[in-house]
Amino acid sequence: MYRKTTFLVLAAFMASVASQSAMAIGEDTSEPPRKTKTTTQCKNGKIWDARKGQCVNAKKSGLSDDILFGAARELAYAGQYENAIKVLGAVSDQRSARVLNYLGYANRKAGRIELGMQFYKRALQADENYILARSYLGQALVEQGRIEEAKVQLVEIRDRGGENTWAYKALLQSLGGTRHHY
């Protein structure tokens, strides 16, 4: 019994370490978040609170930053950019690279590309190794026709160990999908 408990505790610890390592490179995933009642039922910056079984005001919800961030990411991927921005505003750590990055993403996708780029740059000031912000910044640069600057971000991602990540592949695809040894 003791061995089984020890094994389960060790397995849980290793899973926690692995997930924290993934977070360090910036939620680098090719999988969009799955839809929940946050995107299907909640409106105007509200998110689904599973404990209460209803949509709640994100700012007054008392939910953790991780839950708020996940809801904002879900909203952004669903094209609900203004709602995503409202929910991101409820996260307590407004200086975290991941919050700044998704503020950049939501604003860029909502048509405020310059504001989005400012948030990406602030995300990189908070964590220069945050490759997802580099990828999104690079994609914004491509949208503006600033290809050489986007290539710089691709090289930065590669040089920071991100060549086999979604962030790298997405920016590479934005650049035409061909490696030219930048």
C-alpha positions as CSV (number, residue, x, y, z in Angstrom):
1,M,0.0,0.0,0.0
2,Y,2.8,2.4,0.9
3,R,4.6,1.7,-2.4
4,K,1.4,2.4,-4.4
5,T,0.8,5.7,-2.6
6,T,4.4,6.7,-3.0
7,F,4.2,5.9,-6.7
8,L,1.0,7.9,-7.2
9,V,2.5,10.9,-5.4
10,L,5.6,10.7,-7.5
11,A,3.6,10.4,-10.7
12,A,1.5,13.4,-9.7
13,F,4.6,15.4,-9.0
14,M,6.2,14.5,-12.3
15,A,3.0,15.5,-14.2
16,S,3.1,18.9,-12.4
17,V,6.7,19.5,-13.3
18,A,6.0,18.6,-16.9
19,S,3.1,21.0,-17.1
20,Q,5.1,23.8,-15.6
21,S,7.8,23.2,-18.1
22,A,5.3,23.5,-20.9
23,M,4.0,26.7,-19.4
24,A,7.5,28.2,-19.4
25,I,7.6,28.1,-23.2
26,G,4.3,29.8,-23.5
27,E,1.4,27.4,-23.7
28,D,2.8,26.1,-27.0
29,T,0.1,23.9,-28.3
30,S,-1.5,23.2,-31.7
31,E,-4.7,22.2,-30.0
32,P,-7.3,25.0,-29.6
33,P,-9.1,24.9,-26.3
34,R,-12.3,22.9,-26.2
35,K,-15.5,24.8,-26.2
36,T,-17.3,25.1,-22.9
37,K,-20.4,27.0,-21.7
38,T,-18.1,30.0,-21.5
39,T,-18.2,30.4,-25.2
40,T,-21.6,28.8,-25.9
41,Q,-23.7,30.5,-23.2
42,C,-21.9,33.3,-21.5
43,K,-21.8,36.9,-22.9
44,N,-20.3,40.3,-22.1
45,G,-17.1,39.2,-20.3
46,K,-18.8,36.5,-18.2
47,I,-17.4,33.0,-17.8
48,W,-18.9,29.7,-16.8
49,D,-18.4,28.8,-13.1
50,A,-18.8,25.1,-12.9
51,R,-19.2,25.2,-9.1
52,K,-22.1,27.6,-9.3
53,G,-23.5,26.2,-12.5
54,Q,-23.9,29.6,-14.2
55,C,-22.2,32.4,-16.0
56,V,-20.5,34.8,-13.6
57,N,-18.8,38.2,-13.9
58,A,-15.1,37.3,-14.4
59,K,-13.9,40.3,-12.2
60,K,-16.1,39.3,-9.3
61,S,-15.9,35.5,-9.7
62,G,-13.0,34.8,-7.3
63,L,-11.8,32.2,-9.8
64,S,-8.1,31.5,-10.1
65,D,-5.9,33.2,-12.6
66,D,-5.4,29.9,-14.4
67,I,-9.2,29.4,-14.8
68,L,-9.6,33.0,-15.9
69,F,-6.7,32.7,-18.4
70,G,-8.1,29.4,-19.8
71,A,-11.5,31.1,-20.3
72,A,-9.9,34.1,-22.0
73,R,-7.9,31.8,-24.3
74,E,-11.1,29.9,-25.1
75,L,-12.9,33.1,-25.9
76,A,-10.1,34.4,-28.1
77,Y,-10.0,31.2,-30.1
78,A,-13.7,31.4,-30.6
79,G,-13.4,34.8,-32.1
80,Q,-14.9,36.6,-29.1
81,Y,-12.0,39.0,-28.8
82,E,-13.7,41.7,-26.8
83,N,-14.9,39.2,-24.2
84,A,-11.5,37.7,-24.1
85,I,-10.0,41.1,-23.3
86,K,-12.6,41.7,-20.5
87,V,-11.8,38.3,-18.9
88,L,-8.0,38.9,-19.2
89,G,-8.7,42.2,-17.3
90,A,-9.9,40.1,-14.4
91,V,-6.6,38.2,-14.0
92,S,-4.7,39.4,-11.0
93,D,-1.2,39.3,-12.6
94,Q,-1.5,41.8,-15.3
95,R,2.2,41.8,-16.0
96,S,2.5,38.1,-16.7
97,A,3.8,37.3,-20.2
98,R,0.9,35.0,-21.0
99,V,-1.7,37.6,-20.1
100,L,0.1,40.3,-22.1
101,N,0.5,37.9,-25.0
102,Y,-3.2,37.1,-25.2
103,L,-4.1,40.7,-24.9
104,G,-1.9,41.2,-27.9
105,Y,-3.5,38.3,-29.7
106,A,-7.1,39.4,-29.0
107,N,-6.4,43.0,-29.9
108,R,-4.6,42.1,-33.1
109,K,-7.4,39.8,-34.2
110,A,-10.0,42.5,-33.3
111,G,-8.2,44.7,-35.8
112,R,-6.1,46.8,-33.4
113,I,-2.8,45.4,-34.8
114,E,-0.5,48.2,-33.4
115,L,-2.0,47.8,-29.9
116,G,-1.6,44.1,-30.2
117,M,2.0,44.5,-31.1
118,Q,2.6,46.7,-28.1
119,F,1.2,43.9,-25.9
120,Y,3.5,41.3,-27.6
121,K,6.5,43.5,-26.9
122,R,5.5,43.9,-23.3
123,A,5.1,40.1,-23.0
124,L,8.6,39.7,-24.3
125,Q,9.9,42.3,-21.8
126,A,8.3,40.2,-19.1
127,D,9.8,37.0,-20.5
128,E,12.2,37.2,-23.5
129,N,12.0,33.4,-23.9
130,Y,8.2,33.4,-24.3
131,I,8.2,31.9,-27.8
132,L,4.5,32.0,-28.3
133,A,4.6,35.9,-28.1
134,R,7.5,35.8,-30.6
135,S,5.4,33.7,-33.0
136,Y,2.3,36.0,-32.7
137,L,4.5,39.1,-33.0
138,G,6.1,37.5,-36.1
139,Q,2.7,36.7,-37.6
140,A,1.6,40.4,-37.0
141,L,4.7,41.6,-38.7
142,V,3.9,39.3,-41.7
143,E,0.4,40.8,-41.8
144,Q,2.1,44.2,-42.1
145,G,4.4,43.1,-44.8
146,R,7.5,43.4,-42.5
147,I,8.9,40.0,-43.6
148,E,12.5,40.5,-42.5
149,E,11.4,41.5,-39.0
150,A,9.2,38.4,-38.9
151,K,12.2,36.3,-39.9
152,V,14.1,37.7,-36.9
153,Q,11.4,36.4,-34.6
154,L,11.6,32.9,-36.3
155,V,15.3,32.8,-35.7
156,E,14.8,33.9,-32.1
157,I,12.3,31.0,-31.6
158,R,14.7,28.6,-33.1
159,D,17.7,29.9,-31.1
160,R,15.7,29.5,-27.9
161,G,15.1,25.8,-28.6
162,G,11.7,26.2,-30.1
163,E,12.3,24.8,-33.6
164,N,10.0,21.8,-33.1
165,T,7.2,23.7,-31.5
166,W,3.8,24.9,-32.8
167,A,5.0,28.5,-32.3
168,Y,7.9,28.0,-34.8
169,K,5.8,26.0,-37.3
170,A,3.0,28.6,-37.2
171,L,5.3,31.5,-37.9
172,L,7.2,29.5,-40.5
173,Q,3.9,28.8,-42.3
174,S,3.0,32.5,-42.2
175,L,6.3,33.2,-43.9
176,G,5.4,30.8,-46.7
177,G,6.3,27.5,-45.0
178,T,9.9,27.1,-46.3
179,R,13.0,27.2,-44.3
180,H,15.8,29.3,-45.8
181,H,18.3,29.1,-43.0
182,Y,17.6,32.6,-41.7
